[in-house]
Amino acid sequence: MIILLNHSTRAQFGLSVKTYPLAHYLVQSEEISYSNVLKNNSKQTICTGISLGAEYFTSGDRVSAKILWGVHRDRMSKLSTFMQIGARGYIYKKKEHSFYIGVGPAIFLRNTWAQIPGYDSAGYYTQQGVWDYKFSVFSAELGYNYEIRKRLDLSVSLFHVEYEALAVSFGLSYWLGKRIRGKSCNCPSMKNNSNRMFR
């Protein structure tokens, strides 16, 4: 029990909730009349999505393991969801500001498009019952955090919400085990790490 408590004081765990109102599709078909777009056959979609994220630092404050899940309406107004698991690295951290990059495999699912006139999967998605799915070995995320309180960040990020679509999200990140900036702890479990600060 003591070992677990000591480990939890050194580790840092964060949770995030964000919304992404719009998505940009990188490809589109002229054969399909999309229903949930800003204008006729536009690549911009009104997706009204929400994402939940979690990340965990085992040591240090630069690299973490993370999981990201989101759900939204795609450009045919069908339910779409994704999950990404991977690593996140902080490439810049100064005072209240931090930038990060996340990479990892992801799976994308949506209510099937099989019955849509003119639809051709073109190898992107595979149908399984009422769902279409696509597994990607590489999915990326680029983000920025601004610390507004000791444990609370305003967060903005760009990530894949579908295999062929990107979205900008806005929301909050809440940190557990986060140290106060510029201060160190004199407790025994922290003595060897007094010069290291977690975000």
KEKE-3310 file (N, C-alpha, C; in steps of 0.2 Angstrom, whole numbers, plus 5000, padded with zeros to 4 digits):
npx = (5004:5010:5020:5012:5005:5016:5020:5009:5010:5021:5018:5008:4992:4980:4964:4953:4940:4932:4925:4921:4915:4916:4922:4935:4935:4947:4945:4933:4918:4911:4900:4891:4878:4880:4874:4876:4883:4892:4889:4884:4890:4902:4918:4918:4911:4897:4899:4897:4903:4910:4924:4933:4947:4962:4978:4994:5008:5022:5034:5044:5039:5037:5034:5020:5008:4993:4975:4961:4945:4931:4915:4903:4892:4893:4897:4886:4876:4876:4879:4896:4911:4927:4943:4958:4974:4990:5005:5010:5020:5028:5033:5036:5037:5033:5031:5015:5011:5010:5015:5010:5013:5004:5004:4998:4990:4973:4955:4941:4924:4908:4890:4884:4887:4882:4870:4869:4866:4877:4888:4905:4916:4930:4940:4943:4934:4928:4913:4903:4890:4879:4888:4902:4920:4937:4953:4968:4985:4992:4988:4986:4989:4989:4992:4988:4990:4984:4988:4976:4972:4979:4977:4971:4968:4966:4962:4967:4966:4971:4965:4963:4947:4940:4945:4948:4946:4949:4948:4946:4947:4940:4942:4943:4957:4960:4971:4979:4989:4997:5010:5013:5018:5035:5037:5043:5042:5045:5043:5048:5046:5048:5061:5071:5067:5066:5069:5062:5048:5030:5018)
npy = (4994:5006:5008:5009:5021:5030:5029:5035:5048:5053:5051:5057:5061:5065:5071:5075:5085:5089:5098:5097:5106:5107:5098:5094:5086:5076:5070:5067:5062:5065:5058:5057:5065:5075:5077:5083:5096:5112:5118:5114:5099:5102:5101:5104:5099:5099:5093:5092:5086:5077:5074:5063:5062:5054:5054:5048:5050:5041:5045:5060:5074:5075:5065:5054:5041:5039:5040:5042:5046:5048:5055:5058:5066:5061:5067:5062:5063:5052:5042:5042:5036:5035:5029:5031:5026:5028:5037:5053:5067:5081:5095:5108:5118:5131:5142:5145:5139:5126:5114:5100:5084:5070:5053:5037:5021:5019:5016:5018:5020:5019:5022:5011:5016:5009:5009:5021:5030:5029:5027:5021:5012:5012:5005:5011:5009:4995:4985:4979:4971:4983:4992:5002:5000:5005:5002:5010:5011:5023:5038:5055:5069:5086:5098:5111:5118:5129:5135:5139:5138:5130:5116:5115:5117:5126:5119:5116:5107:5098:5084:5067:5063:5055:5042:5049:5062:5078:5087:5102:5104:5111:5113:5108:5103:5093:5090:5078:5076:5086:5098:5113:5127:5132:5128:5116:5100:5094:5082:5065:5056:5064:5070:5066:5070:5084:5094:5093:5097:5093:5096)
npz = (5000:5004:4995:4983:4986:4987:4973:4967:4971:4964:4951:4937:4932:4920:4914:4901:4893:4878:4865:4847:4835:4821:4806:4795:4779:4770:4758:4746:4737:4721:4718:4728:4738:4750:4767:4779:4779:4777:4765:4748:4745:4752:4760:4773:4788:4799:4813:4827:4839:4853:4864:4875:4885:4892:4900:4906:4915:4919:4924:4925:4915:4901:4892:4889:4891:4882:4880:4869:4865:4855:4849:4836:4824:4807:4790:4783:4792:4801:4815:4822:4828:4837:4843:4850:4854:4862:4862:4869:4867:4875:4867:4869:4883:4894:4907:4908:4896:4884:4872:4862:4854:4848:4844:4837:4835:4829:4829:4819:4818:4811:4808:4795:4778:4767:4761:4754:4740:4726:4734:4737:4745:4742:4748:4760:4771:4780:4779:4793:4797:4804:4804:4798:4798:4801:4803:4808:4808:4811:4818:4821:4833:4837:4849:4861:4877:4889:4905:4917:4930:4945:4943:4931:4914:4899:4884:4867:4852:4837:4828:4821:4818:4810:4798:4786:4790:4799:4814:4824:4841:4857:4874:4891:4902:4916:4930:4940:4954:4951:4953:4961:4952:4952:4965:4977:4985:5001:5006:5010:4999:4989:4989:4980:4969:4968:4960:4949:4940:4938:4925)
capx = (5000:5014:5023:5007:5004:5022:5020:5004:5012:5026:5015:5004:4987:4976:4958:4951:4934:4932:4920:4923:4909:4917:4927:4937:4937:4952:4943:4925:4915:4906:4894:4887:4876:4881:4868:4877:4889:4891:4886:4883:4896:4908:4922:4917:4905:4894:4899:4894:4906:4913:4929:4936:4954:4966:4985:4997:5015:5025:5040:5045:5033:5037:5031:5014:5003:4986:4969:4957:4939:4926:4908:4900:4888:4897:4894:4879:4872:4876:4884:4903:4915:4934:4947:4965:4979:4997:5010:5010:5026:5027:5038:5038:5034:5036:5026:5008:5010:5014:5013:5012:5011:5002:5004:4997:4985:4966:4950:4936:4918:4902:4884:4886:4885:4881:4864:4869:4867:4884:4894:4910:4921:4936:4945:4944:4931:4925:4907:4902:4883:4876:4894:4908:4925:4943:4959:4973:4991:4995:4984:4990:4986:4993:4988:4991:4987:4986:4986:4972:4973:4985:4976:4966:4971:4962:4966:4965:4969:4969:4966:4959:4940:4938:4951:4949:4944:4952:4944:4949:4943:4941:4939:4947:4961:4961:4977:4979:4996:5001:5014:5012:5024:5040:5038:5045:5040:5050:5042:5053:5045:5050:5067:5076:5064:5064:5070:5058:5041:5025:5014)
capy = (5000:5012:5008:5012:5028:5034:5030:5040:5055:5055:5050:5063:5059:5070:5070:5080:5084:5094:5098:5099:5108:5106:5093:5095:5080:5077:5067:5067:5059:5069:5054:5057:5071:5075:5080:5087:5100:5119:5120:5108:5095:5105:5097:5106:5096:5101:5086:5093:5080:5078:5069:5062:5059:5052:5052:5046:5050:5037:5049:5066:5078:5076:5059:5051:5036:5042:5037:5047:5043:5054:5053:5064:5065:5062:5071:5060:5063:5046:5041:5040:5036:5033:5028:5031:5024:5029:5041:5060:5070:5088:5098:5115:5120:5137:5145:5143:5137:5120:5111:5093:5080:5063:5048:5030:5018:5021:5013:5022:5016:5023:5018:5010:5020:5004:5010:5027:5030:5032:5026:5016:5012:5013:5002:5015:5006:4988:4984:4973:4972:4990:4997:5002:5001:5006:5002:5014:5011:5029:5043:5060:5074:5092:5102:5117:5119:5135:5134:5144:5137:5125:5110:5116:5120:5127:5115:5116:5102:5096:5077:5063:5061:5049:5040:5054:5069:5081:5092:5106:5104:5115:5111:5108:5097:5093:5086:5075:5075:5092:5102:5121:5129:5136:5126:5109:5096:5092:5075:5060:5053:5069:5073:5064:5073:5091:5099:5091:5099:5091:5101)
capz = (5000:5005:4988:4978:4988:4985:4966:4965:4972:4959:4944:4935:4928:4917:4911:4897:4889:4873:4859:4841:4831:4814:4804:4788:4776:4766:4752:4745:4731:4718:4717:4734:4740:4758:4770:4785:4777:4777:4759:4744:4744:4755:4764:4780:4791:4806:4816:4834:4842:4860:4865:4881:4885:4898:4899:4912:4916:4924:4927:4921:4913:4894:4888:4893:4888:4882:4876:4866:4862:4853:4845:4833:4818:4801:4785:4781:4799:4804:4821:4820:4834:4836:4849:4848:4860:4859:4866:4868:4869:4875:4863:4872:4890:4897:4911:4907:4889:4882:4865:4862:4848:4850:4839:4839:4831:4830:4825:4817:4816:4809:4805:4788:4772:4762:4757:4752:4733:4724:4739:4736:4751:4739:4752:4766:4777:4779:4782:4797:4800:4803:4805:4794:4802:4798:4808:4806:4812:4812:4819:4825:4837:4839:4854:4865:4883:4893:4912:4919:4937:4946:4940:4926:4908:4893:4879:4860:4848:4830:4828:4817:4821:4805:4794:4781:4792:4805:4818:4829:4847:4862:4880:4897:4905:4923:4931:4946:4956:4948:4958:4960:4949:4956:4972:4978:4991:5006:5009:5009:4993:4983:4989:4975:4962:4970:4955:4943:4941:4933:4922)
cpx = (5004:5017:5018:5006:5010:5022:5015:5006:5017:5023:5010:4998:4982:4970:4956:4944:4934:4926:4923:4917:4910:4922:4928:4939:4942:4950:4935:4924:4910:4900:4889:4884:4876:4876:4870:4884:4887:4887:4887:4890:4903:4912:4922:4911:4903:4894:4896:4897:4909:4918:4931:4943:4957:4973:4988:5004:5018:5031:5041:5038:5033:5034:5025:5011:4996:4981:4964:4951:4934:4920:4905:4895:4892:4894:4887:4874:4871:4881:4891:4907:4922:4937:4954:4969:4986:5001:5009:5017:5025:5034:5040:5034:5037:5031:5020:5007:5014:5010:5015:5010:5009:5002:5002:4991:4978:4961:4944:4930:4912:4896:4885:4883:4883:4875:4863:4870:4873:4889:4898:4915:4928:4942:4946:4941:4928:4918:4906:4895:4881:4882:4899:4914:4932:4948:4965:4979:4994:4989:4987:4986:4991:4989:4992:4987:4989:4983:4982:4971:4978:4984:4972:4969:4965:4966:4963:4969:4966:4970:4962:4952:4937:4945:4953:4947:4948:4947:4948:4944:4945:4938:4944:4951:4962:4966:4977:4987:5000:5004:5012:5019:5029:5041:5040:5042:5046:5049:5047:5052:5047:5057:5072:5073:5063:5065:5066:5051:5036:5021:5008)
cpy = (5006:5013:5012:5020:5033:5035:5035:5047:5057:5055:5056:5060:5064:5068:5076:5079:5090:5093:5100:5100:5106:5101:5095:5088:5081:5074:5067:5064:5064:5065:5054:5064:5071:5079:5085:5091:5107:5121:5114:5105:5098:5100:5098:5103:5099:5095:5087:5087:5082:5072:5069:5059:5058:5051:5051:5046:5046:5040:5054:5069:5079:5071:5056:5046:5039:5038:5042:5044:5049:5051:5059:5062:5066:5067:5069:5059:5057:5046:5039:5041:5034:5032:5027:5030:5025:5033:5049:5063:5078:5091:5105:5116:5126:5141:5142:5139:5130:5117:5104:5090:5073:5059:5041:5027:5020:5017:5018:5018:5021:5019:5017:5015:5015:5006:5017:5027:5033:5031:5020:5017:5014:5011:5006:5011:4999:4987:4978:4974:4979:4995:4996:5003:5002:5006:5006:5013:5017:5034:5049:5065:5080:5096:5107:5118:5126:5135:5140:5144:5131:5119:5110:5120:5121:5124:5115:5111:5100:5088:5074:5061:5055:5048:5046:5061:5071:5086:5096:5106:5109:5113:5112:5102:5098:5088:5084:5074:5080:5096:5109:5123:5134:5134:5118:5106:5094:5085:5070:5057:5057:5071:5072:5068:5081:5096:5098:5093:5096:5097:5102)
cpz = (5000:4998:4983:4980:4985:4977:4964:4966:4967:4952:4943:4930:4926:4914:4907:4894:4884:4868:4853:4836:4823:4812:4797:4785:4771:4759:4752:4738:4728:4717:4723:4736:4748:4761:4776:4784:4777:4771:4754:4743:4747:4759:4771:4783:4798:4810:4824:4838:4849:4861:4872:4881:4891:4896:4906:4911:4921:4928:4923:4919:4905:4890:4892:4888:4888:4878:4875:4863:4860:4849:4842:4827:4812:4796:4781:4787:4802:4810:4819:4827:4832:4843:4847:4855:4858:4864:4864:4871:4869:4872:4865:4878:4893:4900:4910:4901:4888:4876:4865:4855:4851:4844:4842:4835:4833:4826:4825:4815:4815:4807:4797:4783:4766:4758:4754:4744:4731:4729:4737:4741:4748:4744:4759:4772:4775:4783:4787:4800:4798:4804:4800:4799:4798:4804:4805:4810:4814:4812:4823:4828:4838:4843:4858:4871:4886:4900:4915:4927:4938:4943:4934:4920:4903:4887:4872:4856:4841:4830:4823:4820:4816:4801:4789:4783:4799:4808:4823:4835:4852:4869:4886:4899:4912:4925:4939:4948:4953:4953:4956:4957:4953:4963:4972:4984:4995:5009:5007:5002:4987:4983:4983:4968:4963:4965:4948:4944:4936:4931:4927)
residu = (MET:ILE:ILE:LEU:LEU:ASN:HIS:SER:THR:ARG:ALA:GLN:PHE:GLY:LEU:SER:VAL:LYS:THR:TYR:PRO:LEU:ALA:HIS:TYR:LEU:VAL:GLN:SER:GLU:GLU:ILE:SER:TYR:SER:ASN:VAL:LEU:LYS:ASN:ASN:SER:LYS:GLN:THR:ILE:CYS:THR:GLY:ILE:SER:LEU:GLY:ALA:GLU:TYR:PHE:THR:SER:GLY:ASP:ARG:VAL:SER:ALA:LYS:ILE:LEU:TRP:GLY:VAL:HIS:ARG:ASP:ARG:MET:SER:LYS:LEU:SER:THR:PHE:MET:GLN:ILE:GLY:ALA:ARG:GLY:TYR:ILE:TYR:LYS:LYS:LYS:GLU:HIS:SER:PHE:TYR:ILE:GLY:VAL:GLY:PRO:ALA:ILE:PHE:LEU:ARG:ASN:THR:TRP:ALA:GLN:ILE:PRO:GLY:TYR:ASP:SER:ALA:GLY:TYR:TYR:THR:GLN:GLN:GLY:VAL:TRP:ASP:TYR:LYS:PHE:SER:VAL:PHE:SER:ALA:GLU:LEU:GLY:TYR:ASN:TYR:GLU:ILE:ARG:LYS:ARG:LEU:ASP:LEU:SER:VAL:SER:LEU:PHE:HIS:VAL:GLU:TYR:GLU:ALA:LEU:ALA:VAL:SER:PHE:GLY:LEU:SER:TYR:TRP:LEU:GLY:LYS:ARG:ILE:ARG:GLY:LYS:SER:CYS:ASN:CYS:PRO:SER:MET:LYS:ASN:ASN:SER:ASN:ARG:MET:PHE:ARG)
# end
